[in-house]
Amino acid sequence: MFLELFHYLIGFFIVSLLVFLIIKTNKYFSKNNKQLTSQTMTEHFMNRG
């Protein structure tokens, strides 16, 4: 029972973290007046690593 709750909390944390990062990236692109598309996202992450 506890492990199921723990897994649920970890999943919720990961999802909220992803949403937070997407919103943050969206605001970053909006500041630079760039259109946020999957292509620009891919280029952004490819340039990083």
mmCIF entry with sequence, helices, sheets and N, C-alpha, C, O atoms, coordinates in Angstrom:
data_MODEL
# 
_entry.id   MODEL 
# 
_entity.id                         1 
_entity.type                       polymer 
_entity.pdbx_number_of_molecules   1 
# 
_entity_poly.entity_id                      1 
_entity_poly.type                           'polypeptide(L)' 
_entity_poly.nstd_linkage                   no 
_entity_poly.nstd_monomer                   no 
_entity_poly.pdbx_seq_one_letter_code       MFLELFHYLIGFFIVSLLVFLIIKTNKYFSKNNKQLTSQTMTEHFMNRG 
_entity_poly.pdbx_seq_one_letter_code_can   MFLELFHYLIGFFIVSLLVFLIIKTNKYFSKNNKQLTSQTMTEHFMNRG 
_entity_poly.pdbx_strand_id                 A 
# 
loop_
_entity_poly_seq.entity_id 
_entity_poly_seq.num 
_entity_poly_seq.mon_id 
_entity_poly_seq.hetero 
1 1  MET n 
1 2  PHE n 
1 3  LEU n 
1 4  GLU n 
1 5  LEU n 
1 6  PHE n 
1 7  HIS n 
1 8  TYR n 
1 9  LEU n 
1 10 ILE n 
1 11 GLY n 
1 12 PHE n 
1 13 PHE n 
1 14 ILE n 
1 15 VAL n 
1 16 SER n 
1 17 LEU n 
1 18 LEU n 
1 19 VAL n 
1 20 PHE n 
1 21 LEU n 
1 22 ILE n 
1 23 ILE n 
1 24 LYS n 
1 25 THR n 
1 26 ASN n 
1 27 LYS n 
1 28 TYR n 
1 29 PHE n 
1 30 SER n 
1 31 LYS n 
1 32 ASN n 
1 33 ASN n 
1 34 LYS n 
1 35 GLN n 
1 36 LEU n 
1 37 THR n 
1 38 SER n 
1 39 GLN n 
1 40 THR n 
1 41 MET n 
1 42 THR n 
1 43 GLU n 
1 44 HIS n 
1 45 PHE n 
1 46 MET n 
1 47 ASN n 
1 48 ARG n 
1 49 GLY n 
# 
_struct_asym.id          A 
_struct_asym.entity_id   1 
# 
loop_
_struct_conf.conf_type_id 
_struct_conf.id 
_struct_conf.pdbx_PDB_helix_id 
_struct_conf.beg_label_comp_id 
_struct_conf.beg_label_asym_id 
_struct_conf.beg_label_seq_id 
_struct_conf.pdbx_beg_PDB_ins_code 
_struct_conf.end_label_comp_id 
_struct_conf.end_label_asym_id 
_struct_conf.end_label_seq_id 
_struct_conf.pdbx_end_PDB_ins_code 
_struct_conf.beg_auth_comp_id 
_struct_conf.beg_auth_asym_id 
_struct_conf.beg_auth_seq_id 
_struct_conf.end_auth_comp_id 
_struct_conf.end_auth_asym_id 
_struct_conf.end_auth_seq_id 
_struct_conf.pdbx_PDB_helix_class 
_struct_conf.details 
_struct_conf.pdbx_PDB_helix_length 
HELX_P HELX_P1 AA1 PHE A 2  ? LYS A 31 ? PHE A 2  LYS A 31 1 ? 30 
HELX_P HELX_P2 AA2 SER A 38 ? ARG A 48 ? SER A 38 ARG A 48 1 ? 11 
# 
_struct_conf_type.id          HELX_P 
_struct_conf_type.criteria    ? 
_struct_conf_type.reference   ? 
# 
loop_
_atom_site.group_PDB 
_atom_site.id 
_atom_site.type_symbol 
_atom_site.label_atom_id 
_atom_site.label_alt_id 
_atom_site.label_comp_id 
_atom_site.label_asym_id 
_atom_site.label_entity_id 
_atom_site.label_seq_id 
_atom_site.pdbx_PDB_ins_code 
_atom_site.Cartn_x 
_atom_site.Cartn_y 
_atom_site.Cartn_z 
_atom_site.occupancy 
_atom_site.B_iso_or_equiv 
_atom_site.pdbx_formal_charge 
_atom_site.auth_seq_id 
_atom_site.auth_comp_id 
_atom_site.auth_asym_id 
_atom_site.auth_atom_id 
_atom_site.pdbx_PDB_model_num 
ATOM 1   N N  . MET A 1 1  ? 0.836  -1.205 0.000   1.00 0.00 ? 1  MET A N  1 
ATOM 2   C CA . MET A 1 1  ? 0.000  0.000  0.000   1.00 0.00 ? 1  MET A CA 1 
ATOM 3   C C  . MET A 1 1  ? 0.876  1.262  0.000   1.00 0.00 ? 1  MET A C  1 
ATOM 4   O O  . MET A 1 1  ? 0.641  2.196  -0.768  1.00 0.00 ? 1  MET A O  1 
ATOM 5   N N  . PHE A 1 2  ? 1.878  1.269  0.868   1.00 0.00 ? 2  PHE A N  1 
ATOM 6   C CA . PHE A 1 2  ? 2.758  2.442  0.958   1.00 0.00 ? 2  PHE A CA 1 
ATOM 7   C C  . PHE A 1 2  ? 3.562  2.626  -0.323  1.00 0.00 ? 2  PHE A C  1 
ATOM 8   O O  . PHE A 1 2  ? 3.749  3.747  -0.795  1.00 0.00 ? 2  PHE A O  1 
ATOM 9   N N  . LEU A 1 3  ? 4.043  1.496  -0.890  1.00 0.00 ? 3  LEU A N  1 
ATOM 10  C CA . LEU A 1 3  ? 4.831  1.575  -2.124  1.00 0.00 ? 3  LEU A CA 1 
ATOM 11  C C  . LEU A 1 3  ? 4.003  2.132  -3.268  1.00 0.00 ? 3  LEU A C  1 
ATOM 12  O O  . LEU A 1 3  ? 4.510  2.916  -4.070  1.00 0.00 ? 3  LEU A O  1 
ATOM 13  N N  . GLU A 1 4  ? 2.719  1.735  -3.359  1.00 0.00 ? 4  GLU A N  1 
ATOM 14  C CA . GLU A 1 4  ? 1.841  2.250  -4.416  1.00 0.00 ? 4  GLU A CA 1 
ATOM 15  C C  . GLU A 1 4  ? 1.690  3.758  -4.273  1.00 0.00 ? 4  GLU A C  1 
ATOM 16  O O  . GLU A 1 4  ? 1.750  4.489  -5.262  1.00 0.00 ? 4  GLU A O  1 
ATOM 17  N N  . LEU A 1 5  ? 1.495  4.219  -3.052  1.00 0.00 ? 5  LEU A N  1 
ATOM 18  C CA . LEU A 1 5  ? 1.355  5.651  -2.783  1.00 0.00 ? 5  LEU A CA 1 
ATOM 19  C C  . LEU A 1 5  ? 2.651  6.377  -3.149  1.00 0.00 ? 5  LEU A C  1 
ATOM 20  O O  . LEU A 1 5  ? 2.624  7.470  -3.714  1.00 0.00 ? 5  LEU A O  1 
ATOM 21  N N  . PHE A 1 6  ? 3.772  5.760  -2.821  1.00 0.00 ? 6  PHE A N  1 
ATOM 22  C CA . PHE A 1 6  ? 5.081  6.341  -3.113  1.00 0.00 ? 6  PHE A CA 1 
ATOM 23  C C  . PHE A 1 6  ? 5.286  6.482  -4.618  1.00 0.00 ? 6  PHE A C  1 
ATOM 24  O O  . PHE A 1 6  ? 5.741  7.523  -5.091  1.00 0.00 ? 6  PHE A O  1 
ATOM 25  N N  . HIS A 1 7  ? 4.946  5.423  -5.378  1.00 0.00 ? 7  HIS A N  1 
ATOM 26  C CA . HIS A 1 7  ? 5.057  5.469  -6.835  1.00 0.00 ? 7  HIS A CA 1 
ATOM 27  C C  . HIS A 1 7  ? 4.156  6.545  -7.410  1.00 0.00 ? 7  HIS A C  1 
ATOM 28  O O  . HIS A 1 7  ? 4.548  7.254  -8.337  1.00 0.00 ? 7  HIS A O  1 
ATOM 29  N N  . TYR A 1 8  ? 2.946  6.672  -6.866  1.00 0.00 ? 8  TYR A N  1 
ATOM 30  C CA . TYR A 1 8  ? 1.995  7.685  -7.334  1.00 0.00 ? 8  TYR A CA 1 
ATOM 31  C C  . TYR A 1 8  ? 2.556  9.086  -7.109  1.00 0.00 ? 8  TYR A C  1 
ATOM 32  O O  . TYR A 1 8  ? 2.443  9.953  -7.975  1.00 0.00 ? 8  TYR A O  1 
ATOM 33  N N  . LEU A 1 9  ? 3.162  9.302  -5.941  1.00 0.00 ? 9  LEU A N  1 
ATOM 34  C CA . LEU A 1 9  ? 3.743  10.610 -5.625  1.00 0.00 ? 9  LEU A CA 1 
ATOM 35  C C  . LEU A 1 9  ? 4.920  10.923 -6.542  1.00 0.00 ? 9  LEU A C  1 
ATOM 36  O O  . LEU A 1 9  ? 5.061  12.057 -7.001  1.00 0.00 ? 9  LEU A O  1 
ATOM 37  N N  . ILE A 1 10 ? 5.758  9.941  -6.810  1.00 0.00 ? 10 ILE A N  1 
ATOM 38  C CA . ILE A 1 10 ? 6.906  10.146 -7.704  1.00 0.00 ? 10 ILE A CA 1 
ATOM 39  C C  . ILE A 1 10 ? 6.419  10.484 -9.108  1.00 0.00 ? 10 ILE A C  1 
ATOM 40  O O  . ILE A 1 10 ? 6.949  11.391 -9.750  1.00 0.00 ? 10 ILE A O  1 
ATOM 41  N N  . GLY A 1 11 ? 5.400  9.750  -9.589  1.00 0.00 ? 11 GLY A N  1 
ATOM 42  C CA . GLY A 1 11 ? 4.834  10.014 -10.910 1.00 0.00 ? 11 GLY A CA 1 
ATOM 43  C C  . GLY A 1 11 ? 4.261  11.411 -10.994 1.00 0.00 ? 11 GLY A C  1 
ATOM 44  O O  . GLY A 1 11 ? 4.476  12.118 -11.978 1.00 0.00 ? 11 GLY A O  1 
ATOM 45  N N  . PHE A 1 12 ? 3.532  11.811 -9.966  1.00 0.00 ? 12 PHE A N  1 
ATOM 46  C CA . PHE A 1 12 ? 2.933  13.146 -9.921  1.00 0.00 ? 12 PHE A CA 1 
ATOM 47  C C  . PHE A 1 12 ? 4.016  14.221 -9.927  1.00 0.00 ? 12 PHE A C  1 
ATOM 48  O O  . PHE A 1 12 ? 3.878  15.245 -10.596 1.00 0.00 ? 12 PHE A O  1 
ATOM 49  N N  . PHE A 1 13 ? 5.089  13.986 -9.182  1.00 0.00 ? 13 PHE A N  1 
ATOM 50  C CA . PHE A 1 13 ? 6.200  14.934 -9.111  1.00 0.00 ? 13 PHE A CA 1 
ATOM 51  C C  . PHE A 1 13 ? 6.860  15.102 -10.476 1.00 0.00 ? 13 PHE A C  1 
ATOM 52  O O  . PHE A 1 13 ? 7.151  16.221 -10.897 1.00 0.00 ? 13 PHE A O  1 
ATOM 53  N N  . ILE A 1 14 ? 7.095  13.981 -11.167 1.00 0.00 ? 14 ILE A N  1 
ATOM 54  C CA . ILE A 1 14 ? 7.732  14.024 -12.490 1.00 0.00 ? 14 ILE A CA 1 
ATOM 55  C C  . ILE A 1 14 ? 6.857  14.777 -13.482 1.00 0.00 ? 14 ILE A C  1 
ATOM 56  O O  . ILE A 1 14 ? 7.356  15.597 -14.252 1.00 0.00 ? 14 ILE A O  1 
ATOM 57  N N  . VAL A 1 15 ? 5.543  14.500 -13.469 1.00 0.00 ? 15 VAL A N  1 
ATOM 58  C CA . VAL A 1 15 ? 4.618  15.166 -14.393 1.00 0.00 ? 15 VAL A CA 1 
ATOM 59  C C  . VAL A 1 15 ? 4.591  16.666 -14.123 1.00 0.00 ? 15 VAL A C  1 
ATOM 60  O O  . VAL A 1 15 ? 4.654  17.464 -15.059 1.00 0.00 ? 15 VAL A O  1 
ATOM 61  N N  . SER A 1 16 ? 4.500  17.057 -12.855 1.00 0.00 ? 16 SER A N  1 
ATOM 62  C CA . SER A 1 16 ? 4.456  18.485 -12.514 1.00 0.00 ? 16 SER A CA 1 
ATOM 63  C C  . SER A 1 16 ? 5.772  19.170 -12.887 1.00 0.00 ? 16 SER A C  1 
ATOM 64  O O  . SER A 1 16 ? 5.772  20.328 -13.303 1.00 0.00 ? 16 SER A O  1 
ATOM 65  N N  . LEU A 1 17 ? 6.881  18.462 -12.740 1.00 0.00 ? 17 LEU A N  1 
ATOM 66  C CA . LEU A 1 17 ? 8.184  19.012 -13.110 1.00 0.00 ? 17 LEU A CA 1 
ATOM 67  C C  . LEU A 1 17 ? 8.253  19.253 -14.618 1.00 0.00 ? 17 LEU A C  1 
ATOM 68  O O  . LEU A 1 17 ? 8.748  20.286 -15.067 1.00 0.00 ? 17 LEU A O  1 
ATOM 69  N N  . LEU A 1 18 ? 7.744  18.275 -15.404 1.00 0.00 ? 18 LEU A N  1 
ATOM 70  C CA . LEU A 1 18 ? 7.722  18.422 -16.864 1.00 0.00 ? 18 LEU A CA 1 
ATOM 71  C C  . LEU A 1 18 ? 6.866  19.606 -17.270 1.00 0.00 ? 18 LEU A C  1 
ATOM 72  O O  . LEU A 1 18 ? 7.268  20.407 -18.114 1.00 0.00 ? 18 LEU A O  1 
ATOM 73  N N  . VAL A 1 19 ? 5.675  19.721 -16.669 1.00 0.00 ? 19 VAL A N  1 
ATOM 74  C CA . VAL A 1 19 ? 4.773  20.832 -16.991 1.00 0.00 ? 19 VAL A CA 1 
ATOM 75  C C  . VAL A 1 19 ? 5.448  22.157 -16.658 1.00 0.00 ? 19 VAL A C  1 
ATOM 76  O O  . VAL A 1 19 ? 5.372  23.106 -17.438 1.00 0.00 ? 19 VAL A O  1 
ATOM 77  N N  . PHE A 1 20 ? 6.111  22.228 -15.496 1.00 0.00 ? 20 PHE A N  1 
ATOM 78  C CA . PHE A 1 20 ? 6.813  23.439 -15.074 1.00 0.00 ? 20 PHE A CA 1 
ATOM 79  C C  . PHE A 1 20 ? 7.903  23.821 -16.079 1.00 0.00 ? 20 PHE A C  1 
ATOM 80  O O  . PHE A 1 20 ? 8.041  24.989 -16.443 1.00 0.00 ? 20 PHE A O  1 
ATOM 81  N N  . LEU A 1 21 ? 8.675  22.823 -16.522 1.00 0.00 ? 21 LEU A N  1 
ATOM 82  C CA . LEU A 1 21 ? 9.750  23.081 -17.490 1.00 0.00 ? 21 LEU A CA 1 
ATOM 83  C C  . LEU A 1 21 ? 9.193  23.555 -18.824 1.00 0.00 ? 21 LEU A C  1 
ATOM 84  O O  . LEU A 1 21 ? 9.760  24.448 -19.453 1.00 0.00 ? 21 LEU A O  1 
ATOM 85  N N  . ILE A 1 22 ? 8.069  22.951 -19.265 1.00 0.00 ? 22 ILE A N  1 
ATOM 86  C CA . ILE A 1 22 ? 7.454  23.348 -20.540 1.00 0.00 ? 22 ILE A CA 1 
ATOM 87  C C  . ILE A 1 22 ? 6.971  24.788 -20.457 1.00 0.00 ? 22 ILE A C  1 
ATOM 88  O O  . ILE A 1 22 ? 7.177  25.564 -21.390 1.00 0.00 ? 22 ILE A O  1 
ATOM 89  N N  . ILE A 1 23 ? 6.327  25.156 -19.341 1.00 0.00 ? 23 ILE A N  1 
ATOM 90  C CA . ILE A 1 23 ? 5.837  26.530 -19.169 1.00 0.00 ? 23 ILE A CA 1 
ATOM 91  C C  . ILE A 1 23 ? 7.021  27.497 -19.136 1.00 0.00 ? 23 ILE A C  1 
ATOM 92  O O  . ILE A 1 23 ? 6.968  28.565 -19.747 1.00 0.00 ? 23 ILE A O  1 
ATOM 93  N N  . LYS A 1 24 ? 8.084  27.127 -18.428 1.00 0.00 ? 24 LYS A N  1 
ATOM 94  C CA . LYS A 1 24 ? 9.272  27.970 -18.321 1.00 0.00 ? 24 LYS A CA 1 
ATOM 95  C C  . LYS A 1 24 ? 9.899  28.178 -19.698 1.00 0.00 ? 24 LYS A C  1 
ATOM 96  O O  . LYS A 1 24 ? 10.265 29.298 -20.054 1.00 0.00 ? 24 LYS A O  1 
ATOM 97  N N  . THR A 1 25 ? 10.022 27.092 -20.476 1.00 0.00 ? 25 THR A N  1 
ATOM 98  C CA . THR A 1 25 ? 10.597 27.181 -21.819 1.00 0.00 ? 25 THR A CA 1 
ATOM 99  C C  . THR A 1 25 ? 9.702  28.016 -22.714 1.00 0.00 ? 25 THR A C  1 
ATOM 100 O O  . THR A 1 25 ? 10.189 28.794 -23.535 1.00 0.00 ? 25 THR A O  1 
ATOM 101 N N  . ASN A 1 26 ? 8.375  27.856 -22.557 1.00 0.00 ? 26 ASN A N  1 
ATOM 102 C CA . ASN A 1 26 ? 7.411  28.603 -23.355 1.00 0.00 ? 26 ASN A CA 1 
ATOM 103 C C  . ASN A 1 26 ? 7.574  30.099 -23.104 1.00 0.00 ? 26 ASN A C  1 
ATOM 104 O O  . ASN A 1 26 ? 7.566  30.891 -24.047 1.00 0.00 ? 26 ASN A O  1 
ATOM 105 N N  . LYS A 1 27 ? 7.723  30.492 -21.836 1.00 0.00 ? 27 LYS A N  1 
ATOM 106 C CA . LYS A 1 27 ? 7.912  31.905 -21.486 1.00 0.00 ? 27 LYS A CA 1 
ATOM 107 C C  . LYS A 1 27 ? 9.237  32.411 -22.051 1.00 0.00 ? 27 LYS A C  1 
ATOM 108 O O  . LYS A 1 27 ? 9.320  33.548 -22.517 1.00 0.00 ? 27 LYS A O  1 
ATOM 109 N N  . TYR A 1 28 ? 10.266 31.575 -22.011 1.00 0.00 ? 28 TYR A N  1 
ATOM 110 C CA . TYR A 1 28 ? 11.584 31.946 -22.535 1.00 0.00 ? 28 TYR A CA 1 
ATOM 111 C C  . TYR A 1 28 ? 11.502 32.238 -24.025 1.00 0.00 ? 28 TYR A C  1 
ATOM 112 O O  . TYR A 1 28 ? 12.065 33.224 -24.500 1.00 0.00 ? 28 TYR A O  1 
ATOM 113 N N  . PHE A 1 29 ? 10.796 31.379 -24.767 1.00 0.00 ? 29 PHE A N  1 
ATOM 114 C CA . PHE A 1 29 ? 10.658 31.579 -26.208 1.00 0.00 ? 29 PHE A CA 1 
ATOM 115 C C  . PHE A 1 29 ? 9.770  32.779 -26.502 1.00 0.00 ? 29 PHE A C  1 
ATOM 116 O O  . PHE A 1 29 ? 9.992  33.488 -27.483 1.00 0.00 ? 29 PHE A O  1 
ATOM 117 N N  . SER A 1 30 ? 8.763  33.012 -25.659 1.00 0.00 ? 30 SER A N  1 
ATOM 118 C CA . SER A 1 30 ? 7.869  34.156 -25.865 1.00 0.00 ? 30 SER A CA 1 
ATOM 119 C C  . SER A 1 30 ? 8.644  35.462 -25.694 1.00 0.00 ? 30 SER A C  1 
ATOM 120 O O  . SER A 1 30 ? 8.401  36.431 -26.414 1.00 0.00 ? 30 SER A O  1 
ATOM 121 N N  . LYS A 1 31 ? 9.565  35.487 -24.749 1.00 0.00 ? 31 LYS A N  1 
ATOM 122 C CA . LYS A 1 31 ? 10.387 36.687 -24.528 1.00 0.00 ? 31 LYS A CA 1 
ATOM 123 C C  . LYS A 1 31 ? 11.229 36.990 -25.762 1.00 0.00 ? 31 LYS A C  1 
ATOM 124 O O  . LYS A 1 31 ? 11.410 38.151 -26.128 1.00 0.00 ? 31 LYS A O  1 
ATOM 125 N N  . ASN A 1 32 ? 11.740 35.945 -26.398 1.00 0.00 ? 32 ASN A N  1 
ATOM 126 C CA . ASN A 1 32 ? 12.585 36.126 -27.578 1.00 0.00 ? 32 ASN A CA 1 
ATOM 127 C C  . ASN A 1 32 ? 11.769 36.232 -28.859 1.00 0.00 ? 32 ASN A C  1 
ATOM 128 O O  . ASN A 1 32 ? 12.328 36.268 -29.955 1.00 0.00 ? 32 ASN A O  1 
ATOM 129 N N  . ASN A 1 33 ? 10.433 36.283 -28.719 1.00 0.00 ? 33 ASN A N  1 
ATOM 130 C CA . ASN A 1 33 ? 9.529  36.394 -29.869 1.00 0.00 ? 33 ASN A CA 1 
ATOM 131 C C  . ASN A 1 33 ? 9.742  35.274 -30.883 1.00 0.00 ? 33 ASN A C  1 
ATOM 132 O O  . ASN A 1 33 ? 9.706  35.495 -32.093 1.00 0.00 ? 33 ASN A O  1 
ATOM 133 N N  . LYS A 1 34 ? 9.963  34.071 -30.366 1.00 0.00 ? 34 LYS A N  1 
ATOM 134 C CA . LYS A 1 34 ? 10.111 32.909 -31.246 1.00 0.00 ? 34 LYS A CA 1 
ATOM 135 C C  . LYS A 1 34 ? 8.853  32.060 -31.143 1.00 0.00 ? 34 LYS A C  1 
ATOM 136 O O  . LYS A 1 34 ? 8.250  31.950 -30.076 1.00 0.00 ? 34 LYS A O  1 
ATOM 137 N N  . GLN A 1 35 ? 8.466  31.463 -32.262 1.00 0.00 ? 35 GLN A N  1 
ATOM 138 C CA . GLN A 1 35 ? 7.305  30.586 -32.252 1.00 0.00 ? 35 GLN A CA 1 
ATOM 139 C C  . GLN A 1 35 ? 7.725  29.244 -31.652 1.00 0.00 ? 35 GLN A C  1 
ATOM 140 O O  . GLN A 1 35 ? 8.711  28.641 -32.076 1.00 0.00 ? 35 GLN A O  1 
ATOM 141 N N  . LEU A 1 36 ? 6.957  28.790 -30.657 1.00 0.00 ? 36 LEU A N  1 
ATOM 142 C CA . LEU A 1 36 ? 7.305  27.540 -29.983 1.00 0.00 ? 36 LEU A CA 1 
ATOM 143 C C  . LEU A 1 36 ? 6.721  26.362 -30.757 1.00 0.00 ? 36 LEU A C  1 
ATOM 144 O O  . LEU A 1 36 ? 5.512  26.130 -30.738 1.00 0.00 ? 36 LEU A O  1 
ATOM 145 N N  . THR A 1 37 ? 7.587  25.629 -31.430 1.00 0.00 ? 37 THR A N  1 
ATOM 146 C CA . THR A 1 37 ? 7.166  24.435 -32.159 1.00 0.00 ? 37 THR A CA 1 
ATOM 147 C C  . THR A 1 37 ? 8.032  23.274 -31.707 1.00 0.00 ? 37 THR A C  1 
ATOM 148 O O  . THR A 1 37 ? 9.028  23.468 -31.010 1.00 0.00 ? 37 THR A O  1 
ATOM 149 N N  . SER A 1 38 ? 7.653  22.070 -32.104 1.00 0.00 ? 38 SER A N  1 
ATOM 150 C CA . SER A 1 38 ? 8.446  20.900 -31.737 1.00 0.00 ? 38 SER A CA 1 
ATOM 151 C C  . SER A 1 38 ? 9.839  20.986 -32.349 1.00 0.00 ? 38 SER A C  1 
ATOM 152 O O  . SER A 1 38 ? 10.804 20.480 -31.777 1.00 0.00 ? 38 SER A O  1 
ATOM 153 N N  . GLN A 1 39 ? 9.945  21.629 -33.517 1.00 0.00 ? 39 GLN A N  1 
ATOM 154 C CA . GLN A 1 39 ? 11.249 21.746 -34.181 1.00 0.00 ? 39 GLN A CA 1 
ATOM 155 C C  . GLN A 1 39 ? 12.185 22.644 -33.374 1.00 0.00 ? 39 GLN A C  1 
ATOM 156 O O  . GLN A 1 39 ? 13.344 22.291 -33.156 1.00 0.00 ? 39 GLN A O  1 
ATOM 157 N N  . THR A 1 40 ? 11.689 23.805 -32.928 1.00 0.00 ? 40 THR A N  1 
ATOM 158 C CA . THR A 1 40 ? 12.536 24.712 -32.149 1.00 0.00 ? 40 THR A CA 1 
ATOM 159 C C  . THR A 1 40 ? 12.899 24.076 -30.813 1.00 0.00 ? 40 THR A C  1 
ATOM 160 O O  . THR A 1 40 ? 14.008 24.266 -30.313 1.00 0.00 ? 40 THR A O  1 
ATOM 161 N N  . MET A 1 41 ? 11.958 23.313 -30.226 1.00 0.00 ? 41 MET A N  1 
ATOM 162 C CA . MET A 1 41 ? 12.242 22.621 -28.975 1.00 0.00 ? 41 MET A CA 1 
ATOM 163 C C  . MET A 1 41 ? 13.367 21.614 -29.191 1.00 0.00 ? 41 MET A C  1 
ATOM 164 O O  . MET A 1 41 ? 14.298 21.534 -28.390 1.00 0.00 ? 41 MET A O  1 
ATOM 165 N N  . THR A 1 42 ? 13.279 20.842 -30.284 1.00 0.00 ? 42 THR A N  1 
ATOM 166 C CA . THR A 1 42 ? 14.302 19.836 -30.580 1.00 0.00 ? 42 THR A CA 1 
ATOM 167 C C  . THR A 1 42 ? 15.650 20.504 -30.799 1.00 0.00 ? 42 THR A C  1 
ATOM 168 O O  . THR A 1 42 ? 16.664 20.038 -30.280 1.00 0.00 ? 42 THR A O  1 
ATOM 169 N N  . GLU A 1 43 ? 15.673 21.587 -31.561 1.00 0.00 ? 43 GLU A N  1 
ATOM 170 C CA . GLU A 1 43 ? 16.924 22.306 -31.814 1.00 0.00 ? 43 GLU A CA 1 
ATOM 171 C C  . GLU A 1 43 ? 17.506 22.837 -30.507 1.00 0.00 ? 43 GLU A C  1 
ATOM 172 O O  . GLU A 1 43 ? 18.715 22.770 -30.286 1.00 0.00 ? 43 GLU A O  1 
ATOM 173 N N  . HIS A 1 44 ? 16.643 23.360 -29.648 1.00 0.00 ? 44 HIS A N  1 
ATOM 174 C CA . HIS A 1 44 ? 17.082 23.915 -28.363 1.00 0.00 ? 44 HIS A CA 1 
ATOM 175 C C  . HIS A 1 44 ? 17.774 22.847 -27.522 1.00 0.00 ? 44 HIS A C  1 
ATOM 176 O O  . HIS A 1 44 ? 18.827 23.096 -26.936 1.00 0.00 ? 44 HIS A O  1 
ATOM 177 N N  . PHE A 1 45 ? 17.169 21.640 -27.464 1.00 0.00 ? 45 PHE A N  1 
ATOM 178 C CA . PHE A 1 45 ? 17.742 20.578 -26.650 1.00 0.00 ? 45 PHE A CA 1 
ATOM 179 C C  . PHE A 1 45 ? 18.946 19.927 -27.331 1.00 0.00 ? 45 PHE A C  1 
ATOM 180 O O  . PHE A 1 45 ? 19.862 19.463 -26.652 1.00 0.00 ? 45 PHE A O  1 
ATOM 181 N N  . MET A 1 46 ? 18.952 19.888 -28.665 1.00 0.00 ? 46 MET A N  1 
ATOM 182 C CA . MET A 1 46 ? 20.086 19.313 -29.387 1.00 0.00 ? 46 MET A CA 1 
ATOM 183 C C  . MET A 1 46 ? 21.329 20.185 -29.199 1.00 0.00 ? 46 MET A C  1 
ATOM 184 O O  . MET A 1 46 ? 22.434 19.667 -29.043 1.00 0.00 ? 46 MET A O  1 
ATOM 185 N N  . ASN A 1 47 ? 21.150 21.497 -29.212 1.00 0.00 ? 47 ASN A N  1 
ATOM 186 C CA . ASN A 1 47 ? 22.277 22.415 -29.037 1.00 0.00 ? 47 ASN A CA 1 
ATOM 187 C C  . ASN A 1 47 ? 22.877 22.287 -27.645 1.00 0.00 ? 47 ASN A C  1 
ATOM 188 O O  . ASN A 1 47 ? 24.072 22.518 -27.456 1.00 0.00 ? 47 ASN A O  1 
ATOM 189 N N  . ARG A 1 48 ? 22.049 21.919 -26.667 1.00 0.00 ? 48 ARG A N  1 
ATOM 190 C CA . ARG A 1 48 ? 22.528 21.797 -25.296 1.00 0.00 ? 48 ARG A CA 1 
ATOM 191 C C  . ARG A 1 48 ? 23.449 20.591 -25.138 1.00 0.00 ? 48 ARG A C  1 
ATOM 192 O O  . ARG A 1 48 ? 24.494 20.675 -24.493 1.00 0.00 ? 48 ARG A O  1 
ATOM 193 N N  . GLY A 1 49 ? 23.048 19.466 -25.734 1.00 0.00 ? 49 GLY A N  1 
ATOM 194 C CA . GLY A 1 49 ? 23.811 18.279 -25.440 1.00 0.00 ? 49 GLY A CA 1 
ATOM 195 C C  . GLY A 1 49 ? 24.168 17.475 -26.645 1.00 0.00 ? 49 GLY A C  1 
ATOM 196 O O  . GLY A 1 49 ? 24.818 16.437 -26.525 1.00 0.00 ? 49 GLY A O  1 
# 
